[in-house]
Amino acid sequence: MQNSQFQRIPPDAAKKLIDEGATLADIRDPDSYARNHIAGALHLTNINIQDFVEQNDPDQPLIVYCYHGNSSQPAAQFLYEKGFEQVYSLDGGFEAWQQQYPETLES
């Protein structure tokens, strides 16, 4: 049966997808992104999200994250509705990720 929306994913499962080439989208505010983000994450805002939709492969897995995993859920659903079929919201968000994988952060 086809998924009808995004899926929530814990950090360990997200790490596996990232290691396999999933795209990462950080939707936190610009200062937080500049201070620290998961290596390779793209910063998505209301200003650049349409470009992201047009320029990225909708068949690639996409992981969206915010601070704690709440705001990323509607963003993930939005991207699913824009044609991305494998969209995930990172459970626990950046806070959970940085505790589990601090070595993967960059500024």
Rosetta constraint file for C-alpha pairs under 8 A:
AtomPair CA 3 CA 85 HARMONIC 7.92 0.50
AtomPair CA 5 CA 77 HARMONIC 5.94 0.50
AtomPair CA 5 CA 80 HARMONIC 6.14 0.50
AtomPair CA 5 CA 81 HARMONIC 7.71 0.50
AtomPair CA 5 CA 87 HARMONIC 7.78 0.50
AtomPair CA 6 CA 73 HARMONIC 7.66 0.50
AtomPair CA 6 CA 76 HARMONIC 5.82 0.50
AtomPair CA 6 CA 77 HARMONIC 5.43 0.50
AtomPair CA 6 CA 80 HARMONIC 6.13 0.50
AtomPair CA 6 CA 85 HARMONIC 7.91 0.50
AtomPair CA 6 CA 86 HARMONIC 6.97 0.50
AtomPair CA 6 CA 87 HARMONIC 4.86 0.50
AtomPair CA 6 CA 88 HARMONIC 5.39 0.50
AtomPair CA 6 CA 89 HARMONIC 7.01 0.50
AtomPair CA 7 CA 87 HARMONIC 6.38 0.50
AtomPair CA 7 CA 88 HARMONIC 4.75 0.50
AtomPair CA 7 CA 89 HARMONIC 6.22 0.50
AtomPair CA 8 CA 73 HARMONIC 7.85 0.50
AtomPair CA 8 CA 88 HARMONIC 5.39 0.50
AtomPair CA 8 CA 89 HARMONIC 4.75 0.50
AtomPair CA 8 CA 90 HARMONIC 6.06 0.50
AtomPair CA 8 CA 91 HARMONIC 6.00 0.50
AtomPair CA 9 CA 13 HARMONIC 6.31 0.50
AtomPair CA 9 CA 14 HARMONIC 6.21 0.50
AtomPair CA 9 CA 88 HARMONIC 6.05 0.50
AtomPair CA 9 CA 89 HARMONIC 6.02 0.50
AtomPair CA 9 CA 90 HARMONIC 5.20 0.50
AtomPair CA 9 CA 91 HARMONIC 5.55 0.50
AtomPair CA 10 CA 14 HARMONIC 6.20 0.50
AtomPair CA 10 CA 90 HARMONIC 5.99 0.50
AtomPair CA 10 CA 91 HARMONIC 5.03 0.50
AtomPair CA 10 CA 92 HARMONIC 7.47 0.50
AtomPair CA 11 CA 15 HARMONIC 6.00 0.50
AtomPair CA 11 CA 90 HARMONIC 6.54 0.50
AtomPair CA 11 CA 91 HARMONIC 6.82 0.50
AtomPair CA 11 CA 92 HARMONIC 7.86 0.50
AtomPair CA 11 CA 96 HARMONIC 7.22 0.50
AtomPair CA 11 CA 97 HARMONIC 5.87 0.50
AtomPair CA 11 CA 100 HARMONIC 7.57 0.50
AtomPair CA 12 CA 16 HARMONIC 6.53 0.50
AtomPair CA 13 CA 17 HARMONIC 6.50 0.50
AtomPair CA 14 CA 18 HARMONIC 6.10 0.50
AtomPair CA 14 CA 63 HARMONIC 7.26 0.50
AtomPair CA 14 CA 90 HARMONIC 7.09 0.50
AtomPair CA 15 CA 19 HARMONIC 6.07 0.50
AtomPair CA 16 CA 20 HARMONIC 6.35 0.50
AtomPair CA 17 CA 21 HARMONIC 6.41 0.50
AtomPair CA 17 CA 22 HARMONIC 5.41 0.50
AtomPair CA 17 CA 61 HARMONIC 7.44 0.50
AtomPair CA 18 CA 22 HARMONIC 4.59 0.50
AtomPair CA 18 CA 23 HARMONIC 6.93 0.50
AtomPair CA 18 CA 24 HARMONIC 7.52 0.50
AtomPair CA 21 CA 61 HARMONIC 7.87 0.50
AtomPair CA 22 CA 60 HARMONIC 6.27 0.50
AtomPair CA 22 CA 61 HARMONIC 4.81 0.50
AtomPair CA 22 CA 62 HARMONIC 5.58 0.50
AtomPair CA 22 CA 63 HARMONIC 7.00 0.50
AtomPair CA 23 CA 41 HARMONIC 7.28 0.50
AtomPair CA 23 CA 60 HARMONIC 7.07 0.50
AtomPair CA 23 CA 61 HARMONIC 6.24 0.50
AtomPair CA 23 CA 62 HARMONIC 4.74 0.50
AtomPair CA 23 CA 63 HARMONIC 6.19 0.50
AtomPair CA 24 CA 40 HARMONIC 6.93 0.50
AtomPair CA 24 CA 41 HARMONIC 4.62 0.50
AtomPair CA 24 CA 42 HARMONIC 6.11 0.50
AtomPair CA 24 CA 62 HARMONIC 5.92 0.50
AtomPair CA 24 CA 63 HARMONIC 4.91 0.50
AtomPair CA 24 CA 64 HARMONIC 6.03 0.50
AtomPair CA 24 CA 65 HARMONIC 7.79 0.50
AtomPair CA 25 CA 41 HARMONIC 5.38 0.50
AtomPair CA 25 CA 42 HARMONIC 4.88 0.50
AtomPair CA 25 CA 43 HARMONIC 5.88 0.50
AtomPair CA 25 CA 44 HARMONIC 6.09 0.50
AtomPair CA 25 CA 62 HARMONIC 7.33 0.50
AtomPair CA 25 CA 63 HARMONIC 6.12 0.50
AtomPair CA 25 CA 64 HARMONIC 4.72 0.50
AtomPair CA 25 CA 65 HARMONIC 6.33 0.50
AtomPair CA 26 CA 33 HARMONIC 7.24 0.50
AtomPair CA 26 CA 37 HARMONIC 7.52 0.50
AtomPair CA 26 CA 41 HARMONIC 6.05 0.50
AtomPair CA 26 CA 42 HARMONIC 5.92 0.50
AtomPair CA 26 CA 43 HARMONIC 4.85 0.50
AtomPair CA 26 CA 44 HARMONIC 5.87 0.50
AtomPair CA 26 CA 64 HARMONIC 6.05 0.50
AtomPair CA 26 CA 65 HARMONIC 5.20 0.50
AtomPair CA 26 CA 66 HARMONIC 6.08 0.50
AtomPair CA 27 CA 43 HARMONIC 6.06 0.50
AtomPair CA 27 CA 44 HARMONIC 5.08 0.50
AtomPair CA 27 CA 45 HARMONIC 6.24 0.50
AtomPair CA 27 CA 64 HARMONIC 7.20 0.50
AtomPair CA 27 CA 65 HARMONIC 6.23 0.50
AtomPair CA 27 CA 66 HARMONIC 5.38 0.50
AtomPair CA 27 CA 72 HARMONIC 7.03 0.50
AtomPair CA 28 CA 32 HARMONIC 6.36 0.50
AtomPair CA 28 CA 33 HARMONIC 6.29 0.50
AtomPair CA 28 CA 43 HARMONIC 7.70 0.50
AtomPair CA 28 CA 44 HARMONIC 7.96 0.50
AtomPair CA 28 CA 65 HARMONIC 7.74 0.50
AtomPair CA 28 CA 66 HARMONIC 5.16 0.50
AtomPair CA 28 CA 67 HARMONIC 6.57 0.50
AtomPair CA 29 CA 33 HARMONIC 6.34 0.50
AtomPair CA 30 CA 34 HARMONIC 6.05 0.50
AtomPair CA 30 CA 43 HARMONIC 7.70 0.50
AtomPair CA 31 CA 35 HARMONIC 6.09 0.50
AtomPair CA 32 CA 36 HARMONIC 6.26 0.50
AtomPair CA 32 CA 37 HARMONIC 7.68 0.50
AtomPair CA 33 CA 37 HARMONIC 5.40 0.50
AtomPair CA 33 CA 43 HARMONIC 6.95 0.50
AtomPair CA 33 CA 107 HARMONIC 7.50 0.50
AtomPair CA 34 CA 107 HARMONIC 5.69 0.50
AtomPair CA 35 CA 107 HARMONIC 5.28 0.50
AtomPair CA 36 CA 105 HARMONIC 6.34 0.50
AtomPair CA 36 CA 106 HARMONIC 5.51 0.50
AtomPair CA 36 CA 107 HARMONIC 4.43 0.50
AtomPair CA 37 CA 41 HARMONIC 6.80 0.50
AtomPair CA 37 CA 94 HARMONIC 7.70 0.50
AtomPair CA 37 CA 105 HARMONIC 5.45 0.50
AtomPair CA 37 CA 106 HARMONIC 5.55 0.50
AtomPair CA 37 CA 107 HARMONIC 6.16 0.50
AtomPair CA 38 CA 94 HARMONIC 7.93 0.50
AtomPair CA 38 CA 104 HARMONIC 5.85 0.50
AtomPair CA 38 CA 105 HARMONIC 4.56 0.50
AtomPair CA 38 CA 106 HARMONIC 6.14 0.50
AtomPair CA 39 CA 104 HARMONIC 5.69 0.50
AtomPair CA 39 CA 105 HARMONIC 5.28 0.50
AtomPair CA 39 CA 106 HARMONIC 5.34 0.50
AtomPair CA 44 CA 48 HARMONIC 6.16 0.50
AtomPair CA 44 CA 49 HARMONIC 5.75 0.50
AtomPair CA 44 CA 52 HARMONIC 7.71 0.50
AtomPair CA 45 CA 49 HARMONIC 5.78 0.50
AtomPair CA 46 CA 50 HARMONIC 7.97 0.50
AtomPair CA 48 CA 52 HARMONIC 6.31 0.50
AtomPair CA 49 CA 53 HARMONIC 6.22 0.50
AtomPair CA 50 CA 54 HARMONIC 6.28 0.50
AtomPair CA 51 CA 55 HARMONIC 5.96 0.50
AtomPair CA 52 CA 56 HARMONIC 5.84 0.50
AtomPair CA 53 CA 58 HARMONIC 7.83 0.50
AtomPair CA 53 CA 79 HARMONIC 7.55 0.50
AtomPair CA 53 CA 82 HARMONIC 7.09 0.50
AtomPair CA 57 CA 84 HARMONIC 7.82 0.50
AtomPair CA 58 CA 83 HARMONIC 5.96 0.50
AtomPair CA 58 CA 84 HARMONIC 4.23 0.50
AtomPair CA 58 CA 85 HARMONIC 6.40 0.50
AtomPair CA 58 CA 86 HARMONIC 7.90 0.50
AtomPair CA 59 CA 84 HARMONIC 6.33 0.50
AtomPair CA 59 CA 85 HARMONIC 6.22 0.50
AtomPair CA 59 CA 86 HARMONIC 6.99 0.50
AtomPair CA 60 CA 84 HARMONIC 7.68 0.50
AtomPair CA 60 CA 85 HARMONIC 7.96 0.50
AtomPair CA 60 CA 86 HARMONIC 6.83 0.50
AtomPair CA 61 CA 84 HARMONIC 7.91 0.50
AtomPair CA 61 CA 85 HARMONIC 7.57 0.50
AtomPair CA 61 CA 86 HARMONIC 4.77 0.50
AtomPair CA 61 CA 87 HARMONIC 6.04 0.50
AtomPair CA 61 CA 88 HARMONIC 7.74 0.50
AtomPair CA 62 CA 84 HARMONIC 7.57 0.50
AtomPair CA 62 CA 86 HARMONIC 6.14 0.50
AtomPair CA 62 CA 87 HARMONIC 4.83 0.50
AtomPair CA 62 CA 88 HARMONIC 6.12 0.50
AtomPair CA 63 CA 76 HARMONIC 7.88 0.50
AtomPair CA 63 CA 87 HARMONIC 5.92 0.50
AtomPair CA 63 CA 88 HARMONIC 4.67 0.50
AtomPair CA 63 CA 89 HARMONIC 5.82 0.50
AtomPair CA 63 CA 90 HARMONIC 6.57 0.50
AtomPair CA 64 CA 72 HARMONIC 5.77 0.50
AtomPair CA 64 CA 73 HARMONIC 7.92 0.50
AtomPair CA 64 CA 75 HARMONIC 7.36 0.50
AtomPair CA 64 CA 76 HARMONIC 6.09 0.50
AtomPair CA 64 CA 87 HARMONIC 7.46 0.50
AtomPair CA 64 CA 88 HARMONIC 6.10 0.50
AtomPair CA 64 CA 89 HARMONIC 5.01 0.50
AtomPair CA 64 CA 90 HARMONIC 6.20 0.50
AtomPair CA 65 CA 69 HARMONIC 6.24 0.50
AtomPair CA 65 CA 71 HARMONIC 7.91 0.50
AtomPair CA 65 CA 72 HARMONIC 5.17 0.50
AtomPair CA 65 CA 89 HARMONIC 5.95 0.50
AtomPair CA 65 CA 90 HARMONIC 5.25 0.50
AtomPair CA 65 CA 93 HARMONIC 5.24 0.50
AtomPair CA 65 CA 94 HARMONIC 6.46 0.50
AtomPair CA 66 CA 70 HARMONIC 7.16 0.50
AtomPair CA 66 CA 71 HARMONIC 6.08 0.50
AtomPair CA 66 CA 72 HARMONIC 5.34 0.50
AtomPair CA 66 CA 90 HARMONIC 7.87 0.50
AtomPair CA 66 CA 93 HARMONIC 5.19 0.50
AtomPair CA 66 CA 94 HARMONIC 5.98 0.50
AtomPair CA 67 CA 71 HARMONIC 7.85 0.50
AtomPair CA 67 CA 92 HARMONIC 7.53 0.50
AtomPair CA 67 CA 93 HARMONIC 4.97 0.50
AtomPair CA 67 CA 94 HARMONIC 4.96 0.50
AtomPair CA 67 CA 95 HARMONIC 5.93 0.50
AtomPair CA 68 CA 91 HARMONIC 7.26 0.50
AtomPair CA 68 CA 92 HARMONIC 4.59 0.50
AtomPair CA 68 CA 93 HARMONIC 4.08 0.50
AtomPair CA 68 CA 94 HARMONIC 6.21 0.50
AtomPair CA 68 CA 95 HARMONIC 5.94 0.50
AtomPair CA 68 CA 96 HARMONIC 7.27 0.50
AtomPair CA 69 CA 73 HARMONIC 6.91 0.50
AtomPair CA 69 CA 89 HARMONIC 6.72 0.50
AtomPair CA 69 CA 90 HARMONIC 5.76 0.50
AtomPair CA 69 CA 91 HARMONIC 4.98 0.50
AtomPair CA 69 CA 92 HARMONIC 4.68 0.50
AtomPair CA 69 CA 93 HARMONIC 4.10 0.50
AtomPair CA 69 CA 94 HARMONIC 7.63 0.50
AtomPair CA 70 CA 74 HARMONIC 8.00 0.50
AtomPair CA 70 CA 93 HARMONIC 7.71 0.50
AtomPair CA 71 CA 75 HARMONIC 6.74 0.50
AtomPair CA 72 CA 76 HARMONIC 5.87 0.50
AtomPair CA 72 CA 89 HARMONIC 5.68 0.50
AtomPair CA 72 CA 90 HARMONIC 7.40 0.50
AtomPair CA 72 CA 93 HARMONIC 7.88 0.50
AtomPair CA 73 CA 77 HARMONIC 6.23 0.50
AtomPair CA 73 CA 89 HARMONIC 5.56 0.50
AtomPair CA 74 CA 78 HARMONIC 6.09 0.50
AtomPair CA 75 CA 79 HARMONIC 6.30 0.50
AtomPair CA 76 CA 80 HARMONIC 6.13 0.50
AtomPair CA 76 CA 87 HARMONIC 6.02 0.50
AtomPair CA 76 CA 88 HARMONIC 6.41 0.50
AtomPair CA 76 CA 89 HARMONIC 6.03 0.50
AtomPair CA 77 CA 81 HARMONIC 6.19 0.50
AtomPair CA 77 CA 87 HARMONIC 7.72 0.50
AtomPair CA 78 CA 82 HARMONIC 6.32 0.50
AtomPair CA 79 CA 83 HARMONIC 6.62 0.50
AtomPair CA 79 CA 84 HARMONIC 5.81 0.50
AtomPair CA 79 CA 87 HARMONIC 7.25 0.50
AtomPair CA 80 CA 84 HARMONIC 4.63 0.50
AtomPair CA 80 CA 85 HARMONIC 5.82 0.50
AtomPair CA 80 CA 86 HARMONIC 7.49 0.50
AtomPair CA 80 CA 87 HARMONIC 6.09 0.50
AtomPair CA 89 CA 93 HARMONIC 7.94 0.50
AtomPair CA 90 CA 94 HARMONIC 7.94 0.50
AtomPair CA 91 CA 96 HARMONIC 7.62 0.50
AtomPair CA 92 CA 96 HARMONIC 4.81 0.50
AtomPair CA 92 CA 97 HARMONIC 7.24 0.50
AtomPair CA 93 CA 97 HARMONIC 6.37 0.50
AtomPair CA 94 CA 98 HARMONIC 5.98 0.50
AtomPair CA 95 CA 99 HARMONIC 6.55 0.50
AtomPair CA 96 CA 100 HARMONIC 6.42 0.50
AtomPair CA 97 CA 101 HARMONIC 5.72 0.50
AtomPair CA 97 CA 102 HARMONIC 7.41 0.50
AtomPair CA 98 CA 102 HARMONIC 4.68 0.50
AtomPair CA 98 CA 104 HARMONIC 7.95 0.50
AtomPair CA 98 CA 105 HARMONIC 7.23 0.50
AtomPair CA 101 CA 105 HARMONIC 7.66 0.50
